[in-house]
C-alpha cells in the first residue's frame, strides 16, 4: 500500500480530504478482522515508536507521531500482512 509522507503539520491541519495518517489508520483497521482491529492498531503504533497511550492526541507530539506513521507507511509499502508489518517495525527494518 502506498501513502503520502506524513508531516508534523498534518496533525494540526483541517482538510476535506483525508490526510495520510488517517488513511494509514484506516488501512491498519482493515488488516485485522473485527474486534482485533483496534488492538492491531495499538500494537503497530507502539512498535513504530509511539510511546503514548491512545488517549494522547497525535497533535500533542506531532513530530513523534509523524515519525511513527512514516515508519508504518514504510512497513505497509512492503506488506499488508499484519504479522509482517509488526515484525518489520519491531526489528527496525
C-alpha positions in Angstrom: 0.0 0.0 0.0 1.3 3.4 -0.9 0.6 6.5 1.2 1.9 10.1 1.0 4.6 11.1 3.6 3.1 12.2 6.9 4.2 15.7 8.0 4.0 17.0 11.6 1.8 19.9 10.5 -0.9 17.3 9.3 -1.9 16.8 13.0 -3.0 20.4 13.3 -4.5 20.8 9.8 -8.2 20.6 8.9 -8.8 19.2 5.5 -11.8 17.9 3.5 -9.6 15.2 2.1 -8.2 12.6 4.5 -4.6 13.2 5.5 -2.1 10.5 5.1 -2.1 9.4 8.8 -5.9 9.0 8.6 -5.5 6.8 5.6 -2.8 4.7 7.3 -5.0 4.3 10.4 -7.9 3.1 8.2 -5.6 0.6 6.4 -4.5 -0.7 9.8 -8.1 -1.2 10.9 -8.8 -3.1 7.7 -5.9 -5.5 8.1 -7.3 -7.3 11.1 -10.9 -8.5 11.4 -13.5 -7.4 13.9 -12.5 -6.6 17.5 -8.8 -7.3 16.8 -8.5 -4.2 14.6 -8.1 -1.7 17.4 -5.6 -3.9 19.2 -3.5 -4.3 16.0 -3.6 -0.5 15.5 -2.3 0.0 19.1 0.4 -2.7 18.7 1.6 -1.3 15.4 1.7 2.3 16.7 3.7 1.1 19.7 6.1 -0.9 17.6 6.6 2.2 15.3 7.7 4.2 18.3 4.5 5.9 19.6 5.2 5.9 23.3 1.9 7.5 24.5 -1.4 6.0 25.3 -4.4 6.0 22.9 -5.8 8.9 25.0 -3.0 11.2 24.0 -3.6 13.2 20.8 -1.2 12.9 18.0 -1.3 16.7 17.8 0.3 16.9 21.3 3.5 15.3 19.9 3.3 15.9 16.2 7.0 15.2 15.4 6.9 11.8 17.2 3.5 11.0 15.6 4.8 11.8 12.1 7.9 9.7 12.6 5.8 6.7 13.8 3.3 7.0 11.0 6.1 7.2 8.4 7.7 4.0 9.8 4.2 2.3 9.5 3.9 3.8 6.0 7.2 2.2 5.0 6.2 -1.2 6.5 2.8 -1.1 4.7 4.6 -0.4 1.4 6.3 -3.7 1.8 3.4 -5.9 3.0 -0.2 -5.8 4.1 0.2 -8.9 6.3 -0.2 -7.8 10.0 2.4 -10.1 11.3 5.0 -9.0 8.7 4.2 -5.3 9.4 4.7 -5.8 13.1 7.8 -7.8 12.6 9.4 -5.1 10.3 8.5 -2.4 12.8 9.9 -4.3 15.8 13.1 -5.2 14.0 13.6 -1.6 12.9 13.7 -2.6 9.2 
